[in-house]
Amino acid sequence: MNKEFELLAAFPIFSGLAEEELKRITELLRPLRIEPGEAVIREGEVGNQLYLLMEGQVAVSIRIALPAQLGGKATPEEKGLVKYSGDDHAIFGEHGLLGEEPANRTATITALTPCRLFEFSHNDLLRIVQENPLLAFKLIQNLCRVLAERLRQANQDIAKLTTVLSLVLEHRHSS
């Protein structure tokens, strides 16, 4: 296996794929280069591509707007959530990959350094479904594992935020 295959094999969505299966996927991947400050994905835009971060570092941010009574501003502002590097084997844009219709992006992904990525689209997945249903099943199963882990993390984050918000509101009412 060459170095590029080894890098791709480390991504969770390619877990357990045979070399021939991974080779077929690499034939469909489109390389991208993104410069610092450029957005790979913008929150609210529509898309059906998944991106694999091979090299570089990106920031994930979302627009938030808190009500004024909680100290918020009238206009939404960007809040950085996470930073990923090529070593993290990060993927993003996965929501749009699975649906029939392109999905609204839920976050903005901005390059912090020069980045090398691969793009994989919904149509690429459909091609694999037609050509090799077993490979498509493995990809979708791996993608479901990634999404399930992200949902578990989101649920934990929501529970923490709900607790903090409850404490803040309780403190405000008791003052």
FILO-85269 format. One record per residue (C-alpha): chain; x, y, z. Coordinates in pm, 1 decimal. Example, Ala and Ser with C-alpha at 12.3 -4.5 7.8 and 13.67 -1.06 7.14 Angstrom:
<rs>
{r 'A'; {1230.0; -450.0; 780.0}}
{r 'A'; {1367.0; -106.0; 714.0}}
</rs>
This chain:
<rs>
{r 'A'; {0.0; 0.0; 0.0}}
{r 'A'; {144.6; 340.2; -92.4}}
{r 'A'; {155.3; 635.9; 145.8}}
{r 'A'; {-162.1; 797.6; 5.1}}
{r 'A'; {-355.3; 472.9; 54.0}}
{r 'A'; {-225.7; 446.5; 410.0}}
{r 'A'; {-341.1; 802.9; 480.3}}
{r 'A'; {-686.7; 731.8; 338.2}}
{r 'A'; {-716.3; 397.3; 517.6}}
{r 'A'; {-678.0; 583.0; 849.4}}
{r 'A'; {-1005.1; 772.1; 795.1}}
{r 'A'; {-1291.1; 611.6; 992.2}}
{r 'A'; {-1520.8; 604.0; 688.4}}
{r 'A'; {-1273.2; 373.8; 512.4}}
{r 'A'; {-1224.0; 141.8; 808.7}}
{r 'A'; {-1204.1; -224.8; 713.1}}
{r 'A'; {-1191.0; -167.8; 337.6}}
{r 'A'; {-973.2; -392.1; 127.0}}
{r 'A'; {-699.7; -233.7; -83.3}}
{r 'A'; {-900.9; -286.5; -405.6}}
{r 'A'; {-1205.1; -119.3; -249.1}}
{r 'A'; {-998.1; 175.1; -134.3}}
{r 'A'; {-840.0; 196.6; -479.7}}
{r 'A'; {-1186.0; 226.7; -637.3}}
{r 'A'; {-1275.7; 509.2; -400.2}}
{r 'A'; {-952.3; 697.3; -471.1}}
{r 'A'; {-1043.7; 695.0; -840.2}}
{r 'A'; {-1350.4; 903.1; -752.8}}
{r 'A'; {-1187.7; 1147.9; -509.2}}
{r 'A'; {-1118.1; 1498.7; -635.0}}
{r 'A'; {-816.0; 1677.3; -484.1}}
{r 'A'; {-858.2; 2033.6; -357.0}}
{r 'A'; {-615.9; 2292.4; -225.4}}
{r 'A'; {-750.5; 2560.9; 5.7}}
{r 'A'; {-554.8; 2865.1; 118.4}}
{r 'A'; {-564.1; 3017.9; 470.6}}
{r 'A'; {-880.7; 3219.4; 523.5}}
{r 'A'; {-1076.1; 3036.4; 253.4}}
{r 'A'; {-1393.5; 2853.3; 349.6}}
{r 'A'; {-1429.6; 2492.6; 241.8}}
{r 'A'; {-1794.4; 2496.0; 352.8}}
{r 'A'; {-2011.3; 2790.3; 460.9}}
{r 'A'; {-2290.1; 2751.9; 712.5}}
{r 'A'; {-2630.8; 2771.6; 545.1}}
{r 'A'; {-2504.2; 2692.6; 196.0}}
{r 'A'; {-2637.0; 2384.7; 22.1}}
{r 'A'; {-2408.9; 2098.2; -74.2}}
{r 'A'; {-2381.6; 1723.2; -112.2}}
{r 'A'; {-2006.8; 1672.3; -85.6}}
{r 'A'; {-1801.7; 1519.1; 189.4}}
{r 'A'; {-1447.2; 1647.8; 243.5}}
{r 'A'; {-1146.7; 1458.4; 377.1}}
{r 'A'; {-877.6; 1672.5; 538.1}}
{r 'A'; {-544.2; 1527.3; 429.9}}
{r 'A'; {-305.3; 1806.9; 531.4}}
{r 'A'; {-333.6; 2143.0; 701.1}}
{r 'A'; {-552.0; 2284.0; 974.8}}
{r 'A'; {-912.6; 2405.6; 968.2}}
{r 'A'; {-1147.8; 2572.2; 1214.4}}
{r 'A'; {-1513.4; 2479.8; 1254.6}}
{r 'A'; {-1745.4; 2765.3; 1350.8}}
{r 'A'; {-2117.8; 2832.8; 1372.6}}
{r 'A'; {-2324.3; 3150.1; 1391.3}}
{r 'A'; {-2494.5; 3201.5; 1722.0}}
{r 'A'; {-2733.3; 3463.4; 1850.0}}
{r 'A'; {-2826.8; 3474.9; 2216.2}}
{r 'A'; {-3129.2; 3673.4; 2329.5}}
{r 'A'; {-3039.8; 4018.2; 2466.6}}
{r 'A'; {-3167.3; 3925.6; 2815.4}}
{r 'A'; {-2894.7; 3661.1; 2829.8}}
{r 'A'; {-2625.0; 3908.5; 2729.7}}
{r 'A'; {-2644.4; 3834.9; 2358.9}}
{r 'A'; {-2626.2; 4065.6; 2061.5}}
{r 'A'; {-2893.7; 4139.2; 1804.7}}
{r 'A'; {-2678.7; 4007.5; 1519.5}}
{r 'A'; {-2536.0; 3657.3; 1511.6}}
{r 'A'; {-2162.8; 3618.3; 1551.9}}
{r 'A'; {-1930.2; 3338.4; 1452.8}}
{r 'A'; {-1810.9; 3114.1; 1732.7}}
{r 'A'; {-1522.5; 2876.9; 1679.5}}
{r 'A'; {-1591.0; 2530.9; 1808.4}}
{r 'A'; {-1312.5; 2298.3; 1704.8}}
{r 'A'; {-986.9; 2290.7; 1514.0}}
{r 'A'; {-879.5; 1990.6; 1309.3}}
{r 'A'; {-552.7; 1902.1; 1142.3}}
{r 'A'; {-467.6; 1644.3; 881.2}}
{r 'A'; {-350.5; 1413.8; 1160.4}}
{r 'A'; {-708.4; 1399.2; 1294.3}}
{r 'A'; {-841.6; 1226.8; 979.5}}
{r 'A'; {-1128.7; 1474.1; 989.0}}
{r 'A'; {-1423.8; 1458.3; 755.0}}
{r 'A'; {-1692.9; 1720.0; 712.1}}
{r 'A'; {-1996.1; 1769.9; 493.4}}
{r 'A'; {-2120.5; 1418.4; 560.2}}
{r 'A'; {-2486.0; 1523.1; 604.6}}
{r 'A'; {-2515.9; 1614.6; 239.1}}
{r 'A'; {-2366.2; 1288.5; 122.0}}
{r 'A'; {-2653.0; 1064.8; 229.1}}
{r 'A'; {-2969.8; 1253.0; 133.9}}
{r 'A'; {-3137.7; 1271.6; -204.2}}
{r 'A'; {-3137.0; 1650.5; -183.2}}
{r 'A'; {-2828.2; 1855.6; -99.8}}
{r 'A'; {-2824.9; 1952.7; 268.1}}
{r 'A'; {-2788.7; 2293.2; 430.2}}
{r 'A'; {-2442.0; 2313.0; 581.6}}
{r 'A'; {-2451.6; 2331.7; 961.9}}
{r 'A'; {-2113.3; 2499.0; 1014.5}}
{r 'A'; {-1841.9; 2695.0; 840.2}}
{r 'A'; {-1508.3; 2520.8; 782.6}}
{r 'A'; {-1224.4; 2769.1; 725.9}}
{r 'A'; {-863.4; 2690.5; 642.0}}
{r 'A'; {-615.5; 2816.5; 902.0}}
{r 'A'; {-314.6; 2694.5; 702.1}}
{r 'A'; {-274.4; 2575.5; 344.0}}
{r 'A'; {-488.0; 2261.2; 322.6}}
{r 'A'; {-502.8; 1960.3; 98.5}}
{r 'A'; {-838.8; 1786.6; 86.5}}
{r 'A'; {-1028.8; 1531.0; -113.6}}
{r 'A'; {-1390.1; 1578.7; -217.0}}
{r 'A'; {-1638.4; 1290.8; -246.4}}
{r 'A'; {-1994.5; 1363.8; -361.9}}
{r 'A'; {-2337.7; 1208.5; -333.2}}
{r 'A'; {-2313.6; 1113.5; -702.4}}
{r 'A'; {-1985.7; 933.1; -630.8}}
{r 'A'; {-2162.5; 732.6; -360.7}}
{r 'A'; {-2448.5; 651.5; -600.7}}
{r 'A'; {-2193.6; 526.9; -855.8}}
{r 'A'; {-2047.6; 292.3; -594.7}}
{r 'A'; {-2397.6; 173.1; -497.1}}
{r 'A'; {-2458.4; 74.8; -860.7}}
{r 'A'; {-2115.3; -79.5; -921.2}}
{r 'A'; {-2042.4; -247.4; -589.3}}
{r 'A'; {-2329.7; -264.2; -337.3}}
{r 'A'; {-2111.2; -438.7; -75.6}}
{r 'A'; {-1855.0; -158.1; -85.9}}
{r 'A'; {-2138.1; 97.0; -66.2}}
{r 'A'; {-2278.1; -85.5; 237.0}}
{r 'A'; {-1937.7; -75.0; 410.4}}
{r 'A'; {-1898.9; 297.4; 338.8}}
{r 'A'; {-2248.4; 380.3; 461.9}}
{r 'A'; {-2203.0; 161.3; 769.9}}
{r 'A'; {-1876.8; 341.4; 853.6}}
{r 'A'; {-2037.2; 678.0; 790.8}}
{r 'A'; {-2323.2; 582.8; 1023.8}}
{r 'A'; {-2066.9; 499.6; 1293.3}}
{r 'A'; {-1908.0; 843.5; 1251.3}}
{r 'A'; {-2248.9; 1013.6; 1263.2}}
{r 'A'; {-2355.9; 811.5; 1567.7}}
{r 'A'; {-2038.9; 914.9; 1753.2}}
{r 'A'; {-2097.5; 1279.0; 1662.1}}
{r 'A'; {-2458.2; 1252.1; 1779.2}}
{r 'A'; {-2344.6; 1102.9; 2111.4}}
{r 'A'; {-2098.5; 1390.6; 2153.6}}
{r 'A'; {-2364.5; 1646.6; 2060.3}}
{r 'A'; {-2603.2; 1496.2; 2316.0}}
{r 'A'; {-2335.6; 1523.2; 2585.3}}
{r 'A'; {-2265.6; 1882.9; 2485.0}}
{r 'A'; {-2636.9; 1967.5; 2493.5}}
{r 'A'; {-2669.7; 1815.9; 2840.0}}
{r 'A'; {-2376.2; 2025.6; 2965.9}}
{r 'A'; {-2507.9; 2343.9; 2805.9}}
{r 'A'; {-2856.4; 2282.3; 2942.5}}
{r 'A'; {-2712.0; 2239.3; 3290.8}}
{r 'A'; {-2511.2; 2561.9; 3265.6}}
{r 'A'; {-2808.0; 2754.7; 3125.5}}
{r 'A'; {-3032.5; 2623.7; 3404.3}}
{r 'A'; {-2780.2; 2735.6; 3666.2}}
{r 'A'; {-2747.0; 3081.3; 3507.8}}
{r 'A'; {-3123.4; 3128.1; 3486.3}}
{r 'A'; {-3171.0; 3002.1; 3841.7}}
{r 'A'; {-2904.7; 3245.1; 3964.6}}
{r 'A'; {-3068.1; 3537.1; 3776.9}}
{r 'A'; {-3409.9; 3460.4; 3926.7}}
{r 'A'; {-3271.8; 3429.3; 4280.0}}
{r 'A'; {-3080.8; 3762.0; 4259.8}}
</rs>
